Amino acid sequence: MTVPSADQLQQWLTTMVELQRSHNEKVHPQWDQQGYPFTRAIWIECAELMDHFGWKWWKYQDADYDQVKLELVDIWHFGLSALMIQHGDRVVDAVANEIIDTYTSHDESEFREAVEVLTRRALDGDFSIVAFMATMRSLPMSFEDLYSSYVAKNVLNVFRQEHGYKEGTYIKSWAGREDNEHLTELVRTLNIDSSTYIADLQSLIAKRYEQVLNDSR
């Protein structure tokens, strides 16, 4: 994987921590005091990830790499939340240092095996950065890919919360496809480096969802 500079990594992590904190506070203002089972969410996401990648040896399966990467992003949302509670105000420095250390590792795993290690750690109540980065490396997926996909998925997560996700009124299937699939499609039409990237994506998602609602009436 391409190794990001220390400054770039710090910048990406700072942005992601700010976005994650804002999203978590929409779920509950004191989210970090609720005892949410983030590691349980991680191992469940790992199972969903394996379904998108394929694990059944008795039938032909094509890996859906776009959805696999989005599942890794979901895992990072939960893992980052756990790390924010663990490290508090030091989370960016602590996580950056551990990520940089993983780039010196030469441990190469087959993707499914890497996911199983990540799952075992989550079942033990721990989010392992080392196991997560090993999973990314085995795909492969760069940290820049993680960052760009994370920002996009965060926009969708906020949209979901603002449109009744917690209350159960949000429609997740849009014209026969999950909103994740629509997100991937919309992201491809935008420039991640644009200063209006987040606002543009928010606008496109809102328009697509409104179309879904109109078509269902």
JOKAMO-V213951 format. One record per helix or strand of 3 or more residues. SS is the DSSP state (~ for helix, > for strand). FROM is the first residue (numbers start at 1). LEN is the number of residues. If there is no record, write none. Layout:
# JOKAMO-V213951
((SS/FROM/LEN) (SS/FROM/LEN))
This chain:
# JOKAMO-V213951
((~/6/22) (~/31/3) (~/38/16) (~/65/38) (~/111/13) (~/129/11) (~/143/20) (~/179/9) (~/197/20))
